[in-house]
Amino acid sequence: MKKTLLISLALLGLVACAKKKPFESIKSGMSTTKVAELVGEPEQKMPILIAEWWVYPKDNKMIIMVNDTVSKVIIDLKAVQDSMQSVTGDLKNLETQIKTQLDSLK
């Protein structure tokens, strides 16, 4: 009975590891084809100027592609989103301050 339980737990562990996508193996310069082979197609592809952002929200990852090759791998997408929201808030505050100063000059 114990042997069967241990074997079952070991198999469950192997299955769980097999489903994990190997984002750590993605490197700059890698082709989009190779990335798709390793981690699959993204849930979203977002064209941004000369780049394309491949977004994997379930894995909390993003890959930035330029000219069909990896430019950067974002390991913690949530942290980047939080940072961008903070910058957006700072820019809105700056805009308000500039408007206030311009209004006072009139």
C-alpha positions in Angstrom: 0.0 0.0 0.0 2.8 2.5 0.9 4.7 1.5 -2.2 1.6 2.3 -4.4 1.1 5.6 -2.7 4.7 6.6 -3.2 4.7 5.6 -6.8 1.4 7.6 -7.3 2.9 10.7 -5.6 6.1 10.4 -7.7 4.0 10.2 -11.0 1.9 13.1 -9.9 5.1 15.2 -9.3 6.4 14.2 -12.7 3.2 15.2 -14.4 3.2 18.6 -12.6 6.8 19.3 -13.7 6.1 18.3 -17.3 3.3 20.9 -17.6 5.5 23.7 -16.4 6.7 25.8 -19.3 10.5 26.3 -19.6 10.6 30.2 -19.8 14.1 30.2 -18.2 15.4 28.5 -21.4 14.4 31.5 -23.5 17.3 33.7 -24.4 17.7 37.0 -26.4 18.1 36.4 -30.1 16.0 33.3 -30.1 13.5 33.0 -33.0 9.7 33.3 -32.5 9.4 29.8 -33.9 11.7 28.4 -31.2 9.9 30.3 -28.5 6.6 28.9 -29.7 8.1 25.3 -29.6 9.3 25.8 -26.1 6.5 27.6 -24.3 3.6 27.6 -26.9 1.8 30.5 -28.5 1.0 33.4 -26.2 -2.6 34.2 -25.1 -2.0 37.7 -26.6 0.2 39.3 -29.2 0.4 43.0 -28.9 2.2 45.0 -31.6 3.9 48.0 -30.1 5.8 50.2 -32.6 8.6 48.0 -33.9 8.1 45.3 -31.3 5.6 42.7 -30.5 4.7 41.7 -27.0 3.9 38.0 -26.4 1.9 37.9 -23.2 1.4 34.8 -21.1 -0.8 36.0 -18.2 -1.4 32.6 -16.7 2.4 32.1 -16.3 2.9 35.8 -15.3 5.4 36.2 -18.2 5.9 38.4 -21.2 8.4 38.2 -24.1 9.3 41.2 -26.2 10.0 40.3 -29.8 11.8 42.6 -32.3 12.3 41.5 -35.9 10.9 38.0 -35.0 13.5 37.4 -32.4 13.5 37.6 -28.6 14.6 41.0 -27.3 13.7 40.6 -23.6 11.9 38.1 -21.3 9.8 39.7 -18.5 9.9 37.1 -15.7 7.4 38.9 -13.4 4.7 40.5 -15.5 2.7 41.6 -12.5 5.6 43.6 -11.1 6.0 45.4 -14.5 2.3 46.1 -14.6 2.4 47.6 -11.1 5.4 49.7 -12.0 3.6 51.0 -15.2 0.6 52.0 -13.1 2.8 53.9 -10.7 4.4 55.8 -13.6 1.0 56.5 -15.1 -0.1 58.0 -11.8 3.1 60.1 -11.5 2.5 61.4 -15.1 -1.1 62.4 -14.3 0.1 64.3 -11.2 2.8 66.1 -13.3 0.1 67.0 -15.9 -2.1 68.5 -13.2 0.8 70.5 -11.8 1.7 71.8 -15.3 -1.9 72.8 -16.0 -2.1 74.6 -12.6 1.1 76.6 -13.4 0.0 77.4 -16.9 -3.4 78.6 -15.5 -1.6 80.8 -13.0 0.4 82.5 -15.8 -2.8 83.6 -17.7 
